[in-house]
Amino acid sequence: MKSILVVGAGKIGATICSFLAATGDYRIAVADASRQQLERAELPVGCETIELDVQDKAALGKALAGRFAVLSAAPFHATRHIAEAAREVGVHYLDLTEDVAMTRLVKGLGQGAETAFIPQCGLAPGFISIVAYDLTKKFDSLDSLRLRVGALPRYPANALNYNLTWSTDGVINEYCEPCEAIIDGTLREVPPLEELEEFSIDGEKYEAFNTSGGLGTLCDTLEGKVRSLNYRTIRYPGHCTIMKALLQDLRLNERRDLLKDILETALPVTQQDVVIIFVTVSGEKGGRFMQETYANKIFGQNVGGIDYGAIQTTTAGGICAVLDMLADGTLPSKGFIRQEDIELGRFLENRFGRFYAPAQQRIAA
């Protein structure tokens, strides 16, 4: 039984603990700076709780000692402390961060490490890169990749057409930070909340716009191999305009703590959500210009008798699947590992990766 430390006792962290504990293959401890958060979190029986400030280097090192791996479900700004401690203590490191700068730091720590460093193990970044890179293997040469992902309320009931479904810090960060893209074969930075587009899936109207971090390391991997690569977040129509007014016109991008307080006060959390994944790749195949598309809608699921929202299931399921693949030797045990290094088929065969299967396949299984 492998000992795991999960850092962050929020909704996703608690879900990770529950998923892993149910297997009987892992001994779980969860750490959080807030004792109140640890007490109100819905944790599995037998899960050890540790009140821990990750900036306390000695305490963090002690909490990591003897573990197989640490899984960070903490806000992106805690990444540095946890990843550096993992390198120093010598335990495997996995996280869910969408922050580009933090991922670059993790990549640096992973160079030459005797343990694995695997950032961005959630939905986007994460699974979206696994899917996109798998599609690229079907082409002789690439032209463009378009990645679109959204975690949306099924029943929007406010002007933003949005409910909180995951980390508020993460949402604000991806709306504010520069975005990576490949344009005319060259890696560039593009502004968030721009390049607004509208489209329909199954008769439902959506919009999509630039947000930061969703591409993970794909830009580095595919620079010079593709003419165009971009990532945009899916929302219901009208959302982008209001967020631009808040962040840019009212300059709340300079007062993120205030914006977080506003959003968490005004927008209720919902577990009645849907995750939409839409990836399109085009290029040359057998002398013809071809296109391949992956499209999927994932709804909340009942796991072990407990109802989980779609973003809970996919985000926690993603990092749990990667941990499983690390533990059973499917993934390398040393150095920096990109999401696109993970084979899609092996991921979907995993007991947690199956959460990403289309509904009819889950029923058939």
N, C-alpha and C positions, 0 to 999 in steps of 0.2 A: 504493500500500500504506500503510495507516494504522498509525501507531505507537501501541501500547497498553501501559500499565503495569498489571499486576495486583498488588495488594498482598495478601500472604498466600499462603504456599506450602504450605498444608495440603491436605487431600484435595480440597476444592472448588476452591481456587485452582489447583491443578495440573490439574484436569479442565478448567477454563475455558481454561487455556493450551493444552491439547491440542486442544480443540474448535476454538478460533480458529486455531491454527497450521495445522491440517489443511485449512483453506479456501484458504490461500495469499493471503488478502486482508488479512491483518494481520501486522505485525511485533511480536513479543511480548517483553516483559521482565517478570520477576516479582521482587518485592521482599519481603524478610522480615527481621525482626530477628535471626533465628537462622541462622547459617551452616550449622549441622548440618541444620536443616530444609530449607534450599535444596539441600544435597548429597543428602539421602535422598528428596526429592520426585521423583516420576516425571514429568519434564518432557520436552516434545518436543525433538527435535534443533534446535539453532539458537536456543533460547530463552535470552535474556540473563538472568543472575541478578545481583541487587543486594542486598547486605547493608545493611539500612536500618532505623534507628529512626525511626518516623514522628513522634516528639516532637522530632527534630532538624529544625527548620524549614528551615534552609538546605539540608541534604542532601535533604530531601523536595522542596523547590522545584526543586533541580537535577535530580532524577530525573524530575520532571514536565515540565520544560521541553521544548517542541517536540512533545509528545505530542498525539494526537487526543483521547484519553480516559484516565481512570484508573478501574479497576474494583476496588472494595474487597471482598475476601473475608477481611478481617481481623476480629478480634473487635469487637463493637459499640462497645467503649469507645475504639477507635482512630478511629472515624468522624469525630469532631470535627477531629482534626489533618489528616486526608486531605481532607475536604470544604473546610476553610478554605484549605488550600494550593491546591486546585483552583480555587477562586474567585480567589485572588490571582494565580496563574500564568495562568489563562484557558484551562483545559481542561475538557472534558465530564466529568461525575462520575456514576458509577453504583455502587450498593452492594446488599448483601443483608441489611441490618440489620433486625431485628425490634423494636429498641428504640424506644419511642414518643418519648422525650425527644430522642434523636439524630435522628429523622426530623423533628421540629419544628425542630431546629437547621438541618438541610439545607434545609428549606422556606424558612427565613429567608434563608439564603445564596443560594437560587435566585431570590429576588425581585429583579428588575431585572438579573440576570446576563446576560452576553453569551454564555454557554455554557449547556448543559442540565444540570440537576441532577435525577437520577432515582433516588431511593432505593427500597429494598424490591423488588428485581427478581428475587426467587427464587420459591419455591412459595407460602408463606404467611408473611408477606405477599408479594404478587406476583401470580402467576397466579390465585389464588383471587379477588382483587379484579376482575381482568379478566373472569372467568367470571360472577361475581355481578352486576356492573354491566351486562353484556350481557343477562342474564336480565331485569333490571329494565326494559329498553327494550321488553319485550313487553307491559307493563301500562299501563293508563291511570292508575292510582293504586296505590300500594304499601301493603301492610299489614305484612308481616314478611319478614326475610331471616335464614336460619340457615346459617352456614358451618361446615363440619366438615372437618378435614384431619388426617391422621396418617401418619407415616413409621414403619413397624413392621417388626420382624424377621418373616420368613415362618415361622421355626421357633423360637419362644421356648422357652428352656430354663432359666429362673431365676424366682425368686419375683416379681420386678418385671415379668416377661413383656416384657422390653425388652433391646435391644442398642444400643450407640452406633452411630448411622448418620450423624451430622453433628456440628456444633460443640457440645461439652459446655458451653461458656460460654453459648451461645445457649439450650440446653435449660434450664439453671439460671435464666437471666434471665427466660424466659417463664413459669417456674413460680413466680417470686418477685415480679415487678412487678405493679402494679395493671393491670387489664384495662379496655378501653373497651367500652361497649355503649350502645345506644339503648333506653331503656325508657319506654314511654308517650310516645314522641315526643321525649324529652329525652336528651341525651348525658350519661352518668354513668360513674363508675368502679365496677367490681365486683371483688371479691377473686379472686385466682387459686386454682385447685384446688377451686373451689366449683361449685354447680349441676350436680352429677354426674348423668348420664343414661346409660341403657343401651339398646342397639338391636342389630339384626342386619342384616347384608348378606350375601346369598347363603348364608344358614345359619350364618355365623360371628358370634359374639357379640363386641361391642365396648362400651367405655364412652367417654364424652367429658366434658370439664370445662373450665372457664374457663382460658385462658392468655393471656398478654400479647402484643400486637403483631400478631396475625394479621390484623386488619382493615385494617391500613395506614391510609389516609386516608379510608376509606369512611364512618366516623362523621361526619367534617366534611362530606363530600359530601352525605350523605343525611339529616342532622339536619333535622327539620321536615318531611321527606317520607315517613317511614316510622314506623310505630308501634313496631316491635321489630326490632332488629338485634343479633346476637351471634355470636361466634366461639368454638369449643371444639376442643381437640385430641383426636384419637382415639387411644385405647390399648386394649390387651386388659384384660379385667376384673381388678380387684385392684390395678392399678398406682397409681391415685390414692391409695388408702388408705395404701400404704406410703410414697409420697412425702410425704404430709401428716405422717406420723409422723417422717420424717427432717427435713423442713424446719421444721415448726412445733413438734412435741413435743420433739424433740432440738435445736431452734433452729439447725439448720445453715443456715437462710436468713441467719443473721448471720455465718456462717463459710463463705462460698462457695468459697474456695480449698480448704478441707478437703473439702468435699463433692465438688468437682471431682476431687480426688486419689482419693477413695474410689470414685467412679463409674468413673474411667479405669483404676483398678487392678482393680476387681471385674467390670466389664462388658466383655466382648470386643466389638470392632468386627465388624460383619458387612456383606457386600455382598449377602447373600441377603435383601433387604428388599422391601417393597411400599409404595407411596404410595397412600393412599385419599383421594379428593376427593369431597365430598358437599355440594351446595349446593341449598337449597330456598328459593324465593321465592313469596310469595302476595300477591294483590291483586285489584283490579277490572280486568276486561278485557271490553269490550263489554257492560257492565251485569251481568256475572256475577262471582262470587267464585271465582277460579281459582288454581291452583298450577302452577309449573314447577320441575322438578328436573334438576340435572346430577349424574351419578354416574360415577366413573371409578376404575379400579384400574390403576396403572402399575407394572410390574416392571422389574428391571434390564435393560439393553440392551447389545448389542455394537455399538460405534461404532468404525469404523476398525480392526476386528480386536481391539479391547480390550474386555473386559467391565467395565461400570460398574454400580454399584448404582443402585436407583431414585431415591434422594434425591440422589445425585451427578448423575445424568442430568437430573432435573427442575430442580434448583437451578442448576447450571451452564448448562443449556440455556436457562433463563429469562433470565438476565442476558446471555447471548450473543445471544439473539433480540432483546432490546431494543437492544443495541449495534448489531446489523445494521440495525434499523429507524431508528436515529438516523443511522447512516452513510449509508443510502440515501435519506434525506430523508423517510421515512414519518412520523417524529416531529419535532416542533419542535426547533430547534437552540438555543433560548434559554429561560431561565427554569426554574421548577419544574414538573415533569411528574409527574402522578399515574399510578399503575398503571391506574386506571379510565379514563384518557384514551386508553388503547391499545385498539384494536379487536380483538375476539377473532378474527374471521376472518382479519385480516391477520397476527396473531400466529401462528395455527396454520398459515398458509401458509408461514411462514418455515422455513428449513432446520433451525433449532434448535427452533422452536416445535412442529415435527412430533413431537418426542419426547413431547409430551403427548397425541398422538392415541391413541384406543383401539387395542389390539393388532391387531385385524382390519384397521383402516385403515392401520396401518404396514405390514402384510404386503401389502395390496393396492397400496400405493404402491411 
